[in-house]
């Protein structure tokens, strides 16, 4: 099986996790590499929610310079 067909570049993301050991749970930033869309998340549920929305084609994460759809989107 060809990995590039299973893992298209349009679905490429970078996950940056908060390095603060005092932070509760999972927090950080998700970036959609091809478009530069960014999303800050404060917990694992938020991260899973944004990934599910992106997978469904909802594109909750807005491109830089445009107005965000939701209150949690940020640059």
PDB file of N, H, CA, C and O in Angstrom:
ATOM      1  N   UNK A   1       0.844  -1.179   0.000  1.00  0.00           N
ATOM      2  CA  UNK A   1       0.000   0.000   0.000  1.00  0.00           C
ATOM      3  C   UNK A   1       0.891   1.245   0.000  1.00  0.00           C
ATOM      4  O   UNK A   1       1.867   1.325   0.747  1.00  0.00           O
ATOM      5  N   UNK A   2       0.543   2.199  -0.840  1.00  0.00           N
ATOM      6  H   UNK A   2      -0.250   2.133  -1.446  1.00  0.00           H
ATOM      7  CA  UNK A   2       1.296   3.437  -0.956  1.00  0.00           C
ATOM      8  C   UNK A   2       0.925   4.375   0.192  1.00  0.00           C
ATOM      9  O   UNK A   2      -0.237   4.756   0.332  1.00  0.00           O
ATOM     10  N   UNK A   3       1.904   4.744   1.009  1.00  0.00           N
ATOM     11  H   UNK A   3       2.848   4.434   0.895  1.00  0.00           H
ATOM     12  CA  UNK A   3       1.657   5.608   2.155  1.00  0.00           C
ATOM     13  C   UNK A   3       1.153   6.989   1.756  1.00  0.00           C
ATOM     14  O   UNK A   3       0.357   7.581   2.485  1.00  0.00           O
ATOM     15  N   UNK A   4       1.598   7.520   0.611  1.00  0.00           N
ATOM     16  H   UNK A   4       2.244   7.040   0.019  1.00  0.00           H
ATOM     17  CA  UNK A   4       1.195   8.864   0.217  1.00  0.00           C
ATOM     18  C   UNK A   4      -0.296   8.940  -0.116  1.00  0.00           C
ATOM     19  O   UNK A   4      -0.905   9.997   0.050  1.00  0.00           O
ATOM     20  N   UNK A   5      -0.887   7.857  -0.576  1.00  0.00           N
ATOM     21  H   UNK A   5      -0.393   6.999  -0.711  1.00  0.00           H
ATOM     22  CA  UNK A   5      -2.324   7.879  -0.847  1.00  0.00           C
ATOM     23  C   UNK A   5      -3.130   7.774   0.448  1.00  0.00           C
ATOM     24  O   UNK A   5      -4.234   8.312   0.539  1.00  0.00           O
ATOM     25  N   UNK A   6      -2.590   7.092   1.432  1.00  0.00           N
ATOM     26  H   UNK A   6      -1.693   6.655   1.358  1.00  0.00           H
ATOM     27  CA  UNK A   6      -3.250   6.956   2.734  1.00  0.00           C
ATOM     28  C   UNK A   6      -3.092   8.206   3.588  1.00  0.00           C
ATOM     29  O   UNK A   6      -3.964   8.543   4.389  1.00  0.00           O
ATOM     30  N   UNK A   7      -1.972   8.882   3.404  1.00  0.00           N
ATOM     31  H   UNK A   7      -1.264   8.608   2.753  1.00  0.00           H
ATOM     32  CA  UNK A   7      -1.637  10.053   4.212  1.00  0.00           C
ATOM     33  C   UNK A   7      -1.379  11.259   3.307  1.00  0.00           C
ATOM     34  O   UNK A   7      -0.226  11.649   3.123  1.00  0.00           O
ATOM     35  N   UNK A   8      -2.432  11.855   2.739  1.00  0.00           N
ATOM     36  H   UNK A   8      -3.368  11.538   2.889  1.00  0.00           H
ATOM     37  CA  UNK A   8      -2.238  12.974   1.813  1.00  0.00           C
ATOM     38  C   UNK A   8      -1.666  14.207   2.506  1.00  0.00           C
ATOM     39  O   UNK A   8      -1.918  14.443   3.687  1.00  0.00           O
ATOM     40  N   UNK A   9      -0.896  14.985   1.758  1.00  0.00           N
ATOM     41  H   UNK A   9      -0.691  14.793   0.799  1.00  0.00           H
ATOM     42  CA  UNK A   9      -0.268  16.190   2.308  1.00  0.00           C
ATOM     43  C   UNK A   9      -1.300  17.231   2.720  1.00  0.00           C
ATOM     44  O   UNK A   9      -0.998  18.104   3.533  1.00  0.00           O
ATOM     45  N   UNK A  10      -2.498  17.156   2.182  1.00  0.00           N
ATOM     46  H   UNK A  10      -2.743  16.446   1.522  1.00  0.00           H
ATOM     47  CA  UNK A  10      -3.544  18.109   2.568  1.00  0.00           C
ATOM     48  C   UNK A  10      -4.010  17.877   4.002  1.00  0.00           C
ATOM     49  O   UNK A  10      -4.687  18.729   4.578  1.00  0.00           O
ATOM     50  N   UNK A  11      -3.657  16.744   4.578  1.00  0.00           N
ATOM     51  H   UNK A  11      -3.107  16.052   4.111  1.00  0.00           H
ATOM     52  CA  UNK A  11      -4.028  16.416   5.964  1.00  0.00           C
ATOM     53  C   UNK A  11      -2.813  16.480   6.896  1.00  0.00           C
ATOM     54  O   UNK A  11      -2.776  15.799   7.921  1.00  0.00           O
ATOM     55  N   UNK A  12      -1.827  17.297   6.538  1.00  0.00           N
ATOM     56  H   UNK A  12      -1.857  17.850   5.706  1.00  0.00           H
ATOM     57  CA  UNK A  12      -0.602  17.402   7.326  1.00  0.00           C
ATOM     58  C   UNK A  12      -0.763  18.470   8.408  1.00  0.00           C
ATOM     59  O   UNK A  12      -1.087  19.620   8.114  1.00  0.00           O
ATOM     60  N   UNK A  13      -0.534  18.080   9.655  1.00  0.00           N
ATOM     61  H   UNK A  13      -0.270  17.146   9.895  1.00  0.00           H
ATOM     62  CA  UNK A  13      -0.673  18.975  10.802  1.00  0.00           C
ATOM     63  C   UNK A  13       0.586  18.921  11.657  1.00  0.00           C
ATOM     64  O   UNK A  13       1.287  17.909  11.689  1.00  0.00           O
ATOM     65  N   UNK A  14       0.864  20.030  12.352  1.00  0.00           N
ATOM     66  H   UNK A  14       0.294  20.852  12.326  1.00  0.00           H
ATOM     67  CA  UNK A  14       1.913  20.064  13.364  1.00  0.00           C
ATOM     68  C   UNK A  14       1.222  20.251  14.710  1.00  0.00           C
ATOM     69  O   UNK A  14       0.328  21.086  14.850  1.00  0.00           O
ATOM     70  N   UNK A  15       1.637  19.481  15.679  1.00  0.00           N
ATOM     71  H   UNK A  15       2.363  18.803  15.565  1.00  0.00           H
ATOM     72  CA  UNK A  15       1.083  19.562  17.024  1.00  0.00           C
ATOM     73  C   UNK A  15       2.166  20.075  17.946  1.00  0.00           C
ATOM     74  O   UNK A  15       3.220  19.452  18.076  1.00  0.00           O
ATOM     75  N   UNK A  16       1.919  21.204  18.587  1.00  0.00           N
ATOM     76  H   UNK A  16       1.063  21.710  18.481  1.00  0.00           H
ATOM     77  CA  UNK A  16       2.868  21.790  19.522  1.00  0.00           C
ATOM     78  C   UNK A  16       2.239  21.727  20.911  1.00  0.00           C
ATOM     79  O   UNK A  16       1.171  22.293  21.144  1.00  0.00           O
ATOM     80  N   UNK A  17       2.903  21.041  21.819  1.00  0.00           N
ATOM     81  H   UNK A  17       3.771  20.581  21.630  1.00  0.00           H
ATOM     82  CA  UNK A  17       2.373  20.869  23.169  1.00  0.00           C
ATOM     83  C   UNK A  17       3.018  21.853  24.128  1.00  0.00           C
ATOM     84  O   UNK A  17       4.189  22.201  23.974  1.00  0.00           O
ATOM     85  N   UNK A  18       2.257  22.302  25.116  1.00  0.00           N
ATOM     86  H   UNK A  18       1.306  22.019  25.241  1.00  0.00           H
ATOM     87  CA  UNK A  18       2.756  23.209  26.141  1.00  0.00           C
ATOM     88  C   UNK A  18       3.821  22.489  26.957  1.00  0.00           C
ATOM     89  O   UNK A  18       3.632  21.341  27.359  1.00  0.00           O
ATOM     90  N   UNK A  19       4.924  23.157  27.196  1.00  0.00           N
ATOM     91  H   UNK A  19       5.077  24.089  26.869  1.00  0.00           H
ATOM     92  CA  UNK A  19       6.030  22.551  27.926  1.00  0.00           C
ATOM     93  C   UNK A  19       5.962  22.814  29.429  1.00  0.00           C
ATOM     94  O   UNK A  19       6.867  22.419  30.165  1.00  0.00           O
ATOM     95  N   UNK A  20       4.911  23.470  29.890  1.00  0.00           N
ATOM     96  H   UNK A  20       4.177  23.791  29.293  1.00  0.00           H
ATOM     97  CA  UNK A  20       4.762  23.805  31.304  1.00  0.00           C
ATOM     98  C   UNK A  20       4.335  22.576  32.095  1.00  0.00           C
ATOM     99  O   UNK A  20       3.212  22.100  31.927  1.00  0.00           O
ATOM    100  N   UNK A  21       5.210  22.051  32.959  1.00  0.00           N
ATOM    101  H   UNK A  21       6.122  22.438  33.095  1.00  0.00           H
ATOM    102  CA  UNK A  21       4.849  20.853  33.731  1.00  0.00           C
ATOM    103  C   UNK A  21       3.707  21.102  34.722  1.00  0.00           C
ATOM    104  O   UNK A  21       3.065  20.154  35.172  1.00  0.00           O
ATOM    105  N   UNK A  22       3.450  22.362  35.064  1.00  0.00           N
ATOM    106  H   UNK A  22       3.972  23.133  34.698  1.00  0.00           H
ATOM    107  CA  UNK A  22       2.373  22.681  35.995  1.00  0.00           C
ATOM    108  C   UNK A  22       1.009  22.708  35.298  1.00  0.00           C
ATOM    109  O   UNK A  22      -0.030  22.696  35.959  1.00  0.00           O
ATOM    110  N   UNK A  23       1.016  22.744  33.976  1.00  0.00           N
ATOM    111  H   UNK A  23       1.860  22.753  33.439  1.00  0.00           H
ATOM    112  CA  UNK A  23      -0.247  22.790  33.220  1.00  0.00           C
ATOM    113  C   UNK A  23      -1.015  21.478  33.412  1.00  0.00           C
ATOM    114  O   UNK A  23      -0.433  20.393  33.397  1.00  0.00           O
ATOM    115  N   UNK A  24      -2.307  21.601  33.590  1.00  0.00           N
ATOM    116  H   UNK A  24      -2.780  22.483  33.602  1.00  0.00           H
ATOM    117  CA  UNK A  24      -3.151  20.421  33.767  1.00  0.00           C
ATOM    118  C   UNK A  24      -3.477  19.803  32.420  1.00  0.00           C
ATOM    119  O   UNK A  24      -3.922  20.506  31.512  1.00  0.00           O
ATOM    120  N   UNK A  25      -3.270  18.531  32.276  1.00  0.00           N
ATOM    121  H   UNK A  25      -2.910  17.960  33.013  1.00  0.00           H
ATOM    122  CA  UNK A  25      -3.670  17.825  31.073  1.00  0.00           C
ATOM    123  C   UNK A  25      -2.886  18.203  29.837  1.00  0.00           C
ATOM    124  O   UNK A  25      -1.697  18.514  29.899  1.00  0.00           O
ATOM    125  N   UNK A  26      -3.568  18.171  28.730  1.00  0.00           N
ATOM    126  H   UNK A  26      -4.535  17.918  28.679  1.00  0.00           H
ATOM    127  CA  UNK A  26      -2.984  18.368  27.419  1.00  0.00           C
ATOM    128  C   UNK A  26      -3.363  19.741  26.881  1.00  0.00           C
ATOM    129  O   UNK A  26      -4.549  20.058  26.787  1.00  0.00           O
ATOM    130  N   UNK A  27      -2.382  20.556  26.530  1.00  0.00           N
ATOM    131  H   UNK A  27      -1.419  20.298  26.607  1.00  0.00           H
ATOM    132  CA  UNK A  27      -2.646  21.879  25.974  1.00  0.00           C
ATOM    133  C   UNK A  27      -1.588  22.192  24.934  1.00  0.00           C
ATOM    134  O   UNK A  27      -0.478  21.661  24.986  1.00  0.00           O
ATOM    135  N   UNK A  28      -1.934  23.061  23.986  1.00  0.00           N
ATOM    136  H   UNK A  28      -2.835  23.492  23.944  1.00  0.00           H
ATOM    137  CA  UNK A  28      -0.965  23.442  22.978  1.00  0.00           C
ATOM    138  C   UNK A  28      -1.620  24.085  21.777  1.00  0.00           C
ATOM    139  O   UNK A  28      -2.661  24.732  21.888  1.00  0.00           O
ATOM    140  N   UNK A  29      -0.987  23.897  20.609  1.00  0.00           N
ATOM    141  H   UNK A  29      -0.141  23.371  20.518  1.00  0.00           H
ATOM    142  CA  UNK A  29      -1.457  24.496  19.359  1.00  0.00           C
ATOM    143  C   UNK A  29      -1.388  23.461  18.243  1.00  0.00           C
ATOM    144  O   UNK A  29      -0.441  22.679  18.157  1.00  0.00           O
ATOM    145  N   UNK A  30      -2.408  23.472  17.392  1.00  0.00           N
ATOM    146  H   UNK A  30      -3.177  24.107  17.462  1.00  0.00           H
ATOM    147  CA  UNK A  30      -2.457  22.621  16.215  1.00  0.00           C
ATOM    148  C   UNK A  30      -2.350  23.534  15.000  1.00  0.00           C
ATOM    149  O   UNK A  30      -3.035  24.554  14.927  1.00  0.00           O
ATOM    150  N   UNK A  31      -1.496  23.176  14.049  1.00  0.00           N
ATOM    151  H   UNK A  31      -0.940  22.347  14.108  1.00  0.00           H
ATOM    152  CA  UNK A  31      -1.342  23.961  12.827  1.00  0.00           C
ATOM    153  C   UNK A  31      -1.552  23.067  11.611  1.00  0.00           C
ATOM    154  O   UNK A  31      -0.946  22.002  11.495  1.00  0.00           O
ATOM    155  N   UNK A  32      -2.421  23.518  10.707  1.00  0.00           N
ATOM    156  H   UNK A  32      -2.913  24.383  10.802  1.00  0.00           H
ATOM    157  CA  UNK A  32      -2.617  22.832   9.432  1.00  0.00           C
ATOM    158  C   UNK A  32      -1.533  23.359   8.502  1.00  0.00           C
ATOM    159  O   UNK A  32      -1.590  24.514   8.079  1.00  0.00           O
ATOM    160  N   UNK A  33      -0.549  22.528   8.181  1.00  0.00           N
ATOM    161  H   UNK A  33      -0.503  21.591   8.525  1.00  0.00           H
ATOM    162  CA  UNK A  33       0.646  22.953   7.474  1.00  0.00           C
ATOM    163  C   UNK A  33       0.348  23.563   6.097  1.00  0.00           C
ATOM    164  O   UNK A  33       0.858  24.648   5.815  1.00  0.00           O
ATOM    165  N   UNK A  34      -0.443  22.933   5.232  1.00  0.00           N
ATOM    166  H   UNK A  34      -0.857  22.052   5.462  1.00  0.00           H
ATOM    167  CA  UNK A  34      -0.648  23.512   3.902  1.00  0.00           C
ATOM    168  C   UNK A  34      -1.276  24.908   3.904  1.00  0.00           C
ATOM    169  O   UNK A  34      -0.944  25.726   3.046  1.00  0.00           O
ATOM    170  N   UNK A  35      -2.174  25.196   4.849  1.00  0.00           N
ATOM    171  H   UNK A  35      -2.444  24.532   5.546  1.00  0.00           H
ATOM    172  CA  UNK A  35      -2.877  26.484   4.845  1.00  0.00           C
ATOM    173  C   UNK A  35      -2.372  27.462   5.898  1.00  0.00           C
ATOM    174  O   UNK A  35      -2.575  28.669   5.766  1.00  0.00           O
ATOM    175  N   UNK A  36      -1.721  26.961   6.937  1.00  0.00           N
ATOM    176  H   UNK A  36      -1.556  25.980   7.044  1.00  0.00           H
ATOM    177  CA  UNK A  36      -1.277  27.825   8.023  1.00  0.00           C
ATOM    178  C   UNK A  36      -2.344  28.094   9.070  1.00  0.00           C
ATOM    179  O   UNK A  36      -2.126  28.894   9.979  1.00  0.00           O
ATOM    180  N   UNK A  37      -3.511  27.431   8.956  1.00  0.00           N
ATOM    181  H   UNK A  37      -3.688  26.781   8.217  1.00  0.00           H
ATOM    182  CA  UNK A  37      -4.563  27.622   9.952  1.00  0.00           C
ATOM    183  C   UNK A  37      -4.057  27.153  11.318  1.00  0.00           C
ATOM    184  O   UNK A  37      -3.388  26.126  11.430  1.00  0.00           O
ATOM    185  N   UNK A  38      -4.392  27.932  12.357  1.00  0.00           N
ATOM    186  H   UNK A  38      -4.936  28.766  12.267  1.00  0.00           H
ATOM    187  CA  UNK A  38      -3.930  27.649  13.717  1.00  0.00           C
ATOM    188  C   UNK A  38      -5.108  27.494  14.669  1.00  0.00           C
ATOM    189  O   UNK A  38      -6.171  28.087  14.480  1.00  0.00           O
ATOM    190  N   UNK A  39      -4.888  26.680  15.699  1.00  0.00           N
ATOM    191  H   UNK A  39      -4.025  26.199  15.852  1.00  0.00           H
ATOM    192  CA  UNK A  39      -5.891  26.532  16.742  1.00  0.00           C
ATOM    193  C   UNK A  39      -5.194  26.236  18.056  1.00  0.00           C
ATOM    194  O   UNK A  39      -4.415  25.289  18.152  1.00  0.00           O
ATOM    195  N   UNK A  40      -5.473  27.043  19.066  1.00  0.00           N
ATOM    196  H   UNK A  40      -6.106  27.813  18.988  1.00  0.00           H
ATOM    197  CA  UNK A  40      -4.970  26.787  20.416  1.00  0.00           C
ATOM    198  C   UNK A  40      -6.009  25.960  21.154  1.00  0.00           C
ATOM    199  O   UNK A  40      -7.204  26.247  21.092  1.00  0.00           O
ATOM    200  N   UNK A  41      -5.544  24.927  21.856  1.00  0.00           N
ATOM    201  H   UNK A  41      -4.573  24.693  21.907  1.00  0.00           H
ATOM    202  CA  UNK A  41      -6.470  24.084  22.624  1.00  0.00           C
ATOM    203  C   UNK A  41      -5.977  23.980  24.058  1.00  0.00           C
ATOM    204  O   UNK A  41      -4.777  24.024  24.327  1.00  0.00           O
ATOM    205  N   UNK A  42      -6.933  23.841  24.974  1.00  0.00           N
ATOM    206  H   UNK A  42      -7.908  23.806  24.756  1.00  0.00           H
ATOM    207  CA  UNK A  42      -6.617  23.825  26.402  1.00  0.00           C
ATOM    208  C   UNK A  42      -6.733  22.436  27.019  1.00  0.00           C
ATOM    209  O   UNK A  42      -6.342  22.229  28.168  1.00  0.00           O
ATOM    210  N   UNK A  43      -7.275  21.476  26.253  1.00  0.00           N
ATOM    211  H   UNK A  43      -7.593  21.644  25.319  1.00  0.00           H
ATOM    212  CA  UNK A  43      -7.425  20.123  26.791  1.00  0.00           C
ATOM    213  C   UNK A  43      -7.569  19.124  25.648  1.00  0.00           C
ATOM    214  O   UNK A  43      -7.740  19.507  24.490  1.00  0.00           O
ATOM    215  N   UNK A  44      -7.500  17.868  25.982  1.00  0.00           N
ATOM    216  H   UNK A  44      -7.361  17.557  26.922  1.00  0.00           H
ATOM    217  CA  UNK A  44      -7.577  16.811  24.982  1.00  0.00           C
ATOM    218  C   UNK A  44      -8.907  16.785  24.248  1.00  0.00           C
ATOM    219  O   UNK A  44      -8.950  16.497  23.051  1.00  0.00           O
ATOM    220  N   UNK A  45      -9.993  17.082  24.952  1.00  0.00           N
ATOM    221  H   UNK A  45      -9.959  17.316  25.924  1.00  0.00           H
ATOM    222  CA  UNK A  45     -11.312  17.090  24.316  1.00  0.00           C
ATOM    223  C   UNK A  45     -11.380  18.169  23.228  1.00  0.00           C
ATOM    224  O   UNK A  45     -11.963  17.944  22.168  1.00  0.00           O
ATOM    225  N   UNK A  46     -10.793  19.324  23.485  1.00  0.00           N
ATOM    226  H   UNK A  46     -10.319  19.507  24.346  1.00  0.00           H
ATOM    227  CA  UNK A  46     -10.774  20.397  22.485  1.00  0.00           C
ATOM    228  C   UNK A  46      -9.952  19.989  21.268  1.00  0.00           C
ATOM    229  O   UNK A  46     -10.340  20.267  20.133  1.00  0.00           O
ATOM    230  N   UNK A  47      -8.833  19.340  21.499  1.00  0.00           N
ATOM    231  H   UNK A  47      -8.518  19.115  22.421  1.00  0.00           H
ATOM    232  CA  UNK A  47      -7.991  18.873  20.394  1.00  0.00           C
ATOM    233  C   UNK A  47      -8.743  17.857  19.537  1.00  0.00           C
ATOM    234  O   UNK A  47      -8.737  17.960  18.311  1.00  0.00           O
ATOM    235  N   UNK A  48      -9.383  16.890  20.165  1.00  0.00           N
ATOM    236  H   UNK A  48      -9.388  16.806  21.162  1.00  0.00           H
ATOM    237  CA  UNK A  48     -10.144  15.894  19.422  1.00  0.00           C
ATOM    238  C   UNK A  48     -11.307  16.525  18.663  1.00  0.00           C
ATOM    239  O   UNK A  48     -11.621  16.104  17.550  1.00  0.00           O
ATOM    240  N   UNK A  49     -11.939  17.517  19.248  1.00  0.00           N
ATOM    241  H   UNK A  49     -11.684  17.859  20.152  1.00  0.00           H
ATOM    242  CA  UNK A  49     -13.052  18.199  18.606  1.00  0.00           C
ATOM    243  C   UNK A  49     -12.600  18.915  17.332  1.00  0.00           C
ATOM    244  O   UNK A  49     -13.260  18.814  16.297  1.00  0.00           O
ATOM    245  N   UNK A  50     -11.491  19.628  17.403  1.00  0.00           N
ATOM    246  H   UNK A  50     -10.955  19.710  18.243  1.00  0.00           H
ATOM    247  CA  UNK A  50     -11.013  20.351  16.220  1.00  0.00           C
ATOM    248  C   UNK A  50     -10.572  19.368  15.140  1.00  0.00           C
ATOM    249  O   UNK A  50     -10.826  19.604  13.959  1.00  0.00           O
ATOM    250  N   UNK A  51      -9.923  18.283  15.516  1.00  0.00           N
ATOM    251  H   UNK A  51      -9.716  18.092  16.476  1.00  0.00           H
ATOM    252  CA  UNK A  51      -9.500  17.290  14.526  1.00  0.00           C
ATOM    253  C   UNK A  51     -10.712  16.639  13.853  1.00  0.00           C
ATOM    254  O   UNK A  51     -10.698  16.410  12.644  1.00  0.00           O
ATOM    255  N   UNK A  52     -11.744  16.345  14.620  1.00  0.00           N
ATOM    256  H   UNK A  52     -11.755  16.531  15.602  1.00  0.00           H
ATOM    257  CA  UNK A  52     -12.961  15.760  14.051  1.00  0.00           C
ATOM    258  C   UNK A  52     -13.629  16.735  13.091  1.00  0.00           C
ATOM    259  O   UNK A  52     -14.098  16.342  12.023  1.00  0.00           O
ATOM    260  N   UNK A  53     -13.669  17.993  13.471  1.00  0.00           N
ATOM    261  H   UNK A  53     -13.288  18.312  14.338  1.00  0.00           H
ATOM    262  CA  UNK A  53     -14.282  19.019  12.623  1.00  0.00           C
ATOM    263  C   UNK A  53     -13.492  19.167  11.323  1.00  0.00           C
ATOM    264  O   UNK A  53     -14.088  19.254  10.250  1.00  0.00           O
ATOM    265  N   UNK A  54     -12.180  19.197  11.403  1.00  0.00           N
ATOM    266  H   UNK A  54     -11.695  19.127  12.275  1.00  0.00           H
ATOM    267  CA  UNK A  54     -11.324  19.285  10.215  1.00  0.00           C
ATOM    268  C   UNK A  54     -11.522  18.061   9.324  1.00  0.00           C
ATOM    269  O   UNK A  54     -11.627  18.195   8.104  1.00  0.00           O
ATOM    270  N   UNK A  55     -11.572  16.887   9.914  1.00  0.00           N
ATOM    271  H   UNK A  55     -11.486  16.778  10.904  1.00  0.00           H
ATOM    272  CA  UNK A  55     -11.742  15.647   9.149  1.00  0.00           C
ATOM    273  C   UNK A  55     -13.061  15.657   8.386  1.00  0.00           C
ATOM    274  O   UNK A  55     -13.149  15.145   7.270  1.00  0.00           O
ATOM    275  N   UNK A  56     -14.083  16.242   8.999  1.00  0.00           N
ATOM    276  H   UNK A  56     -14.012  16.658   9.905  1.00  0.00           H
ATOM    277  CA  UNK A  56     -15.396  16.305   8.369  1.00  0.00           C
ATOM    278  C   UNK A  56     -15.459  17.388   7.286  1.00  0.00           C
ATOM    279  O   UNK A  56     -16.463  17.510   6.585  1.00  0.00           O
ATOM    280  N   UNK A  57     -14.391  18.169   7.153  1.00  0.00           N
ATOM    281  H   UNK A  57     -13.575  18.070   7.723  1.00  0.00           H
ATOM    282  CA  UNK A  57     -14.356  19.223   6.143  1.00  0.00           C
ATOM    283  C   UNK A  57     -14.953  20.527   6.617  1.00  0.00           C
ATOM    284  O   UNK A  57     -15.237  21.416   5.814  1.00  0.00           O
ATOM    285  N   UNK A  58     -15.144  20.647   7.926  1.00  0.00           N
ATOM    286  H   UNK A  58     -14.913  19.926   8.579  1.00  0.00           H
ATOM    287  CA  UNK A  58     -15.735  21.865   8.466  1.00  0.00           C
ATOM    288  C   UNK A  58     -14.776  23.032   8.560  1.00  0.00           C
ATOM    289  O   UNK A  58     -15.206  24.184   8.604  1.00  0.00           O
ATOM    290  N   UNK A  59     -13.492  22.756   8.591  1.00  0.00           N
ATOM    291  H   UNK A  59     -13.142  21.820   8.555  1.00  0.00           H
ATOM    292  CA  UNK A  59     -12.451  23.777   8.642  1.00  0.00           C
ATOM    293  C   UNK A  59     -12.743  24.849   9.666  1.00  0.00           C
ATOM    294  O   UNK A  59     -12.881  26.026   9.334  1.00  0.00           O
ATOM    295  N   UNK A  60     -12.835  24.429  10.916  1.00  0.00           N
ATOM    296  H   UNK A  60     -12.723  23.473  11.186  1.00  0.00           H
ATOM    297  CA  UNK A  60     -13.056  25.349  12.023  1.00  0.00           C
ATOM    298  C   UNK A  60     -11.884  26.318  12.155  1.00  0.00           C
ATOM    299  O   UNK A  60     -12.054  27.460  12.584  1.00  0.00           O
ATOM    300  N   UNK A  61     -10.697  25.851  11.784  1.00  0.00           N
ATOM    301  H   UNK A  61     -10.559  24.924  11.436  1.00  0.00           H
ATOM    302  CA  UNK A  61      -9.516  26.707  11.889  1.00  0.00           C
ATOM    303  C   UNK A  61      -9.496  27.627  10.677  1.00  0.00           C
ATOM    304  O   UNK A  61      -9.494  27.150   9.542  1.00  0.00           O
ATOM    305  N   UNK A  62      -9.480  28.929  10.898  1.00  0.00           N
ATOM    306  H   UNK A  62      -9.482  29.316  11.820  1.00  0.00           H
ATOM    307  CA  UNK A  62      -9.492  29.909   9.819  1.00  0.00           C
ATOM    308  C   UNK A  62      -8.078  30.268   9.386  1.00  0.00           C
ATOM    309  O   UNK A  62      -7.157  30.245  10.203  1.00  0.00           O
ATOM    310  N   UNK A  63      -7.892  30.604   8.096  1.00  0.00           N
ATOM    311  H   UNK A  63      -8.640  30.623   7.433  1.00  0.00           H
ATOM    312  CA  UNK A  63      -6.594  31.055   7.617  1.00  0.00           C
ATOM    313  C   UNK A  63      -6.193  32.352   8.319  1.00  0.00           C
ATOM    314  O   UNK A  63      -7.064  33.127   8.713  1.00  0.00           O
ATOM    315  N   UNK A  64      -4.896  32.601   8.484  1.00  0.00           N
ATOM    316  H   UNK A  64      -4.188  31.972   8.164  1.00  0.00           H
ATOM    317  CA  UNK A  64      -4.447  33.855   9.101  1.00  0.00           C
ATOM    318  C   UNK A  64      -5.016  35.052   8.348  1.00  0.00           C
ATOM    319  O   UNK A  64      -5.058  35.061   7.118  1.00  0.00           O
ATOM    320  N   UNK A  65      -5.452  36.061   9.099  1.00  0.00           N
ATOM    321  H   UNK A  65      -5.418  36.053  10.098  1.00  0.00           H
ATOM    322  CA  UNK A  65      -5.971  37.266   8.482  1.00  0.00           C
ATOM    323  C   UNK A  65      -7.469  37.264   8.266  1.00  0.00           C
ATOM    324  O   UNK A  65      -8.025  38.290   7.872  1.00  0.00           O
ATOM    325  N   UNK A  66      -8.142  36.157   8.508  1.00  0.00           N
ATOM    326  H   UNK A  66      -7.691  35.324   8.827  1.00  0.00           H
ATOM    327  CA  UNK A  66      -9.586  36.116   8.353  1.00  0.00           C
ATOM    328  C   UNK A  66     -10.231  36.038   9.729  1.00  0.00           C
ATOM    329  O   UNK A  66      -9.555  35.738  10.713  1.00  0.00           O
ATOM    330  N   UNK A  67     -11.514  36.302   9.807  1.00  0.00           N
ATOM    331  H   UNK A  67     -12.063  36.545   9.008  1.00  0.00           H
ATOM    332  CA  UNK A  67     -12.182  36.266  11.101  1.00  0.00           C
ATOM    333  C   UNK A  67     -12.486  34.828  11.491  1.00  0.00           C
ATOM    334  O   UNK A  67     -12.957  34.056  10.656  1.00  0.00           O
ATOM    335  N   UNK A  68     -12.225  34.445  12.755  1.00  0.00           N
ATOM    336  H   UNK A  68     -11.842  35.073  13.433  1.00  0.00           H
ATOM    337  CA  UNK A  68     -12.480  33.078  13.204  1.00  0.00           C
ATOM    338  C   UNK A  68     -13.972  32.796  13.338  1.00  0.00           C
ATOM    339  O   UNK A  68     -14.755  33.693  13.652  1.00  0.00           O
ATOM    340  N   UNK A  69     -14.361  31.542  13.099  1.00  0.00           N
ATOM    341  H   UNK A  69     -13.725  30.814  12.844  1.00  0.00           H
ATOM    342  CA  UNK A  69     -15.747  31.117  13.244  1.00  0.00           C
ATOM    343  C   UNK A  69     -16.123  30.926  14.704  1.00  0.00           C
ATOM    344  O   UNK A  69     -17.253  31.193  15.115  1.00  0.00           O
ATOM    345  N   UNK A  70     -15.163  30.463  15.468  1.00  0.00           N
ATOM    346  H   UNK A  70     -14.245  30.246  15.135  1.00  0.00           H
ATOM    347  CA  UNK A  70     -15.461  30.153  16.855  1.00  0.00           C
ATOM    348  C   UNK A  70     -14.627  30.985  17.810  1.00  0.00           C
ATOM    349  O   UNK A  70     -13.631  31.579  17.398  1.00  0.00           O
ATOM    350  N   UNK A  71     -15.013  31.039  19.077  1.00  0.00           N
ATOM    351  H   UNK A  71     -15.822  30.556  19.412  1.00  0.00           H
ATOM    352  CA  UNK A  71     -14.291  31.845  20.048  1.00  0.00           C
ATOM    353  C   UNK A  71     -12.924  31.289  20.405  1.00  0.00           C
ATOM    354  O   UNK A  71     -12.105  32.021  20.959  1.00  0.00           O
ATOM    355  N   UNK A  72     -12.645  30.031  20.113  1.00  0.00           N
ATOM    356  H   UNK A  72     -13.311  29.436  19.663  1.00  0.00           H
ATOM    357  CA  UNK A  72     -11.377  29.427  20.513  1.00  0.00           C
ATOM    358  C   UNK A  72     -10.289  29.527  19.455  1.00  0.00           C
ATOM    359  O   UNK A  72      -9.125  29.254  19.750  1.00  0.00           O
ATOM    360  N   UNK A  73     -10.633  29.908  18.244  1.00  0.00           N
ATOM    361  H   UNK A  73     -11.578  30.131  18.005  1.00  0.00           H
ATOM    362  CA  UNK A  73      -9.633  30.008  17.191  1.00  0.00           C
ATOM    363  C   UNK A  73      -8.751  31.206  17.468  1.00  0.00           C
ATOM    364  O   UNK A  73      -9.231  32.249  17.912  1.00  0.00           O
ATOM    365  N   UNK A  74      -7.460  31.060  17.206  1.00  0.00           N
ATOM    366  H   UNK A  74      -7.071  30.213  16.845  1.00  0.00           H
ATOM    367  CA  UNK A  74      -6.551  32.174  17.442  1.00  0.00           C
ATOM    368  C   UNK A  74      -5.348  32.090  16.541  1.00  0.00           C
ATOM    369  O   UNK A  74      -5.154  31.094  15.844  1.00  0.00           O
ATOM    370  N   UNK A  75      -4.574  33.082  16.550  1.00  0.00           N
ATOM    371  H   UNK A  75      -4.732  33.891  17.116  1.00  0.00           H
ATOM    372  CA  UNK A  75      -3.348  33.167  15.760  1.00  0.00           C
ATOM    373  C   UNK A  75      -2.176  33.069  16.666  1.00  0.00           C
ATOM    374  O   UNK A  75      -1.035  33.118  16.207  1.00  0.00           O
TER     375      UNK A  75
END
